[in-house]
Structure formats: C-alpha cells, structure tokens
C-alpha cells in the first residue's frame, strides 16, 4: 500500500467533518441556542456524549426496517435528554439532524431508510392526533 494513503484518508475525514459542521451551523444555528447565542463548544460536547449513547442504542436495534421508526424515536428522546442536561435546546429538526448524522455516519442505516422512518413517525403522530 502506498505511504500516502493514510494521510490522504485522514485529511478526507477531517474535511468531511469540517464541511458537515459548517452546513449544520448555517442551517440550524437558529435552532441551537443557549442564552441567546450559539455555543458550539457545548454542542460539540453534547454531540460526543450523544454519539456514544446513540451508537450503543442503535446497535441493540435488530436491523429490521419495521422497527427503525421506534429506534429513531427513542434516539431523538436520548438526544433531547442529553442536550437538555447540558443546557442546550434543540428543536425537532435539530434533534433529527443529530440522530440522522450519527446513524448514517456509523452505517447503522441508510439516509433513505432514516428519512422513511421519520416520515412514518410523522404519519403516526398525525394519525394519533386525529
């Protein structure tokens, strides 16, 4: 294997992380607020804590698409709890973004499967409200 492969792979991972951070910051900066200002240091800290918990939680999921909505619903609750314990408020879109990112990055489910599962949850919520 050429000697330049590992540095290139590390550079790509770092660049992907930076790009993801910039996109999240631009799209959801209004949804991540602490005392009127965005505190990305705390968001990063909560993200690390949520990552470990969500990976452990999602690894207990058996991989069946029928059970994915419930696993994601619980993941959103875990994320909300960790963020709340850290004093950071995330709206529903922000919570779902964190969950989706972690699930997809760890290849626990595809982005498409996650989107379908969240749509299923939304449909269940509307049906229950009616």
N, C-alpha and C positions, 0 to 999 in steps of 0.2 A: 504494500500500500504506500503511495507517495507520502512524503513527510508533510506536505501542505494540506492534506485532507482535514486533520483535526483542527488546526487554526481556522480553516475556512468554515467548518461546521459550527464552531464556537461563535465566530463572527456572525453567521446567519441566525443563530439562536438569539444573540444579543440584539441584532437588528429587528427581528420579529417582535421581541419583547418591547423595544422602544416604539415601534410602529403601533402595536396594539395599545400601549399606554397613551400615545398621542391621540389615537382615534377615540378611545374611551374618554379621555379628558375633554375632547372637543364636543362629543355627542352628549355626554352625561354629566358635564361639570355642574349643571344646574341641579341635578338630582342627588349630588353628593355634597351635602352642606353641613358644616359644623360651625356654630356661632356666626353665621352669615358669610363665612369664607370657606373655600375649599382647602381641606387639609390632606394633601396627598400622602404625606408621611404616615398618617394614621390609616388611610385607605390601604396603603401598601401593607402595613402591619396586619390589618384585618384580612386582607386578601391572602396572606400567607397562612393565617390561622384557619380561614375558611377552606383553603386548598387542602390542607391535611385532613380536615374533618369530612369534606365532601368526597375526597378520593376514598377514604375509608367507608363512608356511607354507600357510595355508588358501587364499590367492589362487592358489597353484600347483595346488590341487585343481580338477579339471575340472568339478565340479558334478554328477557322476553319483552318485545315492544309493547305488549298489552300492559305490562307493569311499569313501563317507563314513566307515564304521567305521575303516578303516585310517588315514585322515587324522586322525580324532579320537584314535586310539590313539597316533599319533605326536605329536599336540598335547599329550596327557597326559604323554608322556615329556619333551617340551620343558619343560613347566611344572614337572614334578618336578625336572628338572636345574637350572633357573633358581632354583627355591625352595631346593634343596639347596646350590647355590653361594652363596646368600645366608644360609645357616644357618637356614632356616625349614623346618619339617616340616609337610607337608600329608598327611592321609590320602586314600584314593582318592576319597571323596565330595567332599572339598575341592578336589582336583585337577580332578575332573569339573565341579564348580560353576564354577571359574575358566574352564575351556575353554568350557563351555556359554554362560556370560555373554558372553565375548568374541565367540564365533561368532554368537550371536543379536544382540548389540548392533551388530555390523558388517554384519548382514543377509547373512552368508555362507551360512546355512542356517536353517531354521525350528527353533523349540524342539522341535516334534514330531519332525522328522527327526533331530535330535540325540539325542533320547530313544530313538528306534527304533534308531539306530546303536549307542548304548551297550548296549542290550538285545541286539543282535546280537553285540557283542563279548563280553558276559557269557555268551551261549549258546556261542560258540566256545570260550571258556575252559573252561566246564564239559565240553564235548564233548572237548576236548584232554586234560583231566584224567582223564577216564574211561577 
